[in-house]
Amino acid sequence: MTDHPDAASLNDKWILITGAGRRIGAVVADTLHAAGANIAIHYRGSADDAKSLQARLEARRADSTLLLQADVLDTAALPGMVEQLIAHSGRLDVLINNASSFYPTALGTVTEAQWEDLIGSNLKAPLFLCQAALPHLKAARGSIINMVDIHAQRPLRDHTVYGPAKAGLVMLTLSLAKDLGPDIRVNGVAPGAILWPEEGMSDKLKEGILKRVPLKRVGDPSDIARTILFLTRDAPYVTGQIIAVDGGRSLNW
């Protein structure tokens, strides 16, 4: 069997990753860059982290990155961000919707601002960014990867807005996969306990989660990055799938 041409290399391809300046997004950017891709590093407020990541990647391979600053909640700015990349590179091969807000919103305390933030970053922004990138991804016969969450299927206590937002992103992923084939593949990655959130999660809740993980440990951001590398480079016949990277957590609800 011969290798599928789309699975051969990421060399010279451009990948736009939202929220790429830090945490999981930065590890994904580093992993895909090491595999040969050029990376558009989107960030909102983490300018120092994004510039530091860019410096590291440029030291590995010159002229292989681009910094893009935008608030993904401002949907009117998203087409301009894509066009800035196209003006620089002439192409867009992969879009990774990683930027996300995450925090609890117990019923009775939910505000409209929280709704707009959580639905906006986790569902609205991916939709409108996909729409802005559509002609360029189609021309490249590229792919979209959405960062979902295992709690899109099973609720996390007191996350009454975040969970539905990620559930909507799952359906958006499936809908886009159906609508955009055969030109564009669309898949999702659903992390479990990889990096604990920087706020909003108690030690007791963390312990309860780990008790239900068959592998009995927190995962590493590289686990997510390698899965995204697989979907990006090595899976030309995979679309419309949500891959859980959760140490088996989904088995023990």
N, C-alpha and C positions, 0 to 999 in steps of 0.2 A: 504494500500500500504506500502510495506517495503522500508526502505531507501536503496539507491544504495550503495554498499560497498565503492566505490570510493569517495562518498560524506561524509563519516562518520567522518573523522579526518585527520588533517595534522600532527599528532604526528609521529615523527621519519622520516618524509620526509625531503628531502633536496631541497631547492629552491635557484637557482642562479639568482641574480638580478644585471644587469649591471648598472653602475652609481648609486649605492645604498648609497653612503656616505652622500648625502645631498639632500635637496629639496624633491621632490615627491618620489624619490627612497628610501630615508631614511624612510619616512612615510609608504611606502609600506612594507619595510623590518620589521618595528616595528609591523605593523598590522598583517602580516602573522606569525611573531614570536609569538605574543601574542596568536594566534590561534593554536599554537603547533608546527609550522614548525621550522626546523633548516635552517639558512640563510647563504649562501655564499655571502659576501658583496664585490662586485667588485668596484674598483675605479681606476681612472687614476692618478690624481694629488692631490686629496683631502684626503691625508693621515690622517691628524689630525681629520677631520670630520668622516672618516671611523672608526678610532680607538676609537673615542668617542662613536659612535653608537655601536660598538662592545662591549665596556665596559658596556653600558646600558643594552644591550640584555643579556650579560653574567651574569649581576647581577640578572636578572630575572630567567635565567636558564643556569647553567654552561655547558660548552662543547657543545654549540648549534650554534656556528658561526665559520666562517672561512673568513679571509681577503684574497682577491685576487687582486693583482695589475697588470694592463696591459693597454696598449693603444689599444683600439679595432680597430684602424685604421691599426694596424700591424696584419694582418690576420694570418700570420705565427705563432703568439704567442697564438692564440685562442685555438688550440688543447691542448697545454701545460697547459693552465689555466683550461680546463675541466679535464684533467688528474690529476692535482694537487688536485682538489676537489674529484675526484674518489679515489685517493690514501688516502685521509683523511677520507672520509665518506663511500666509497663503493657503492654509489648510487647518482643518480640525477633524481629528480621527476618532477621538473618544471623549465623551463627557462623563465625569464622575460627580454626581450630586452628593456631596459629603457634608456640606455645611448644615448645622442643625442646632436648634436650641433644645435644652432638656432640663426640666425641673418639675417638681410636683405642683399640682393645682387641685387641692382637695375641694370637693364639691361644697359650695357655700362660701368659698373664698375666691372663685374664679373671676377675673376681670376681663373686660374686652381687650385690654392691651396684651394680656397673656394669651388670649385666643389668637389675636392677630400675629403675635410673635411666633407661637408654636405651630399654628396652621400655616403661617406664612413661610417660615424657614423650612419646614418639613414636607410641605405639600405644594403650596402655591408657587414658591420660587423654582422648585424642580420642573414643574409644568411649563412655566413661562421661559425658563432657560432652555429647556428642550425645544420649545417652539422657536426661540431665537436661533438656536444652533442647527435646526432641522436641515436647511438647504446644504450646509457645509458637511454635516454628517452623512447626508444622502450622497453627496458627490464623492465622499471618501469611502462609501459603503462601510461606515464605521459602526460604533456601538455606544450605548448608554448604560451606565451602571449606577443604580440608586442605592444609597446606604439606608437600609430599612432598620429593623429591630425585631428580635424575637417577640417582643411585647406588642407587635402589631397584631399578633394572633391571640395572645393571652394577656389579659390586663395586668398592669403593675399598679398596686394599690396607690391611690391618691394622685394618679397621673391621668386625670380624666380628659385632658386635652391632648397631651403628647401621644398617648396610645391611639386615639382615633386619627390623629394626623399621620402617624406611621402606617396605620391600616389603610388610609387613603392612598399613601404612597405605594403600598403593595398593589392595590388595584390599578393605580396609574401605570405602574411598571408592566402589569399584564396587558392593560389596554394598549399601551404604546407598542409592546412587542407584537400584538396582533395587527395593529394598524400600520406599523412601519416596516414590517417584513415585506419583501426579502432584502430591502436595501440596508436596513439598520437593525442590529440585534439589540435587545433591551433585557437586562437582567438586574437582579437585586442581591445584595449581600445583607444578611441579618445577623449582626453580632449579638452574642450573649454577654457574659461578664468578661470584658476585655480590659478596658480602663474604667475604674470607678469614676463617676462624675465628680467634678471638683467641688460641688456643693449639692445639697438636697438629698443625700442618702446617708442614713445612720449606720453605725457599725452593726447594730442588730439586724438591719435589713440585709447588709452585705453577708453576714454569717448565714442568714436564712437562705440566701441565694446559693451560696457555695455548698450548702448541705444537699442541694438538689442537683448539683453538677456531677455526673458520673466520674469525670476526670479529676474532681476534687481540687481544682485550682482555677485561678483566674487565667484567661488567655492573654496572649501578647498581641500588640498591634501588628506585628509581622504576620500573624495568622490571617488577619484580614487582608493585609497587603498581598500575600501570596495567593489568596483566593481571587482577588481582583486581577492579579497578573494572569492567572489561569483563564478567567473569563475574557480578559482583554486580548490575550495572545494565543491561547491554546484551545479555544472552544468555539470554533467557527460554526458548529452545528447546534449550539446551545442558545436558546432565546426563550424569554417568558418564564424564567426560573428564579426562584428565591432560594439562595443557599444559606442555610443557618451555620454559623461558625460559633458554636456555643458550648463546646465540651460535652455535648449530650444533654444540656439543660432542658431542651424541649421534650425530652422523654419523661421528665419528672415534674409535671405541673401539679 
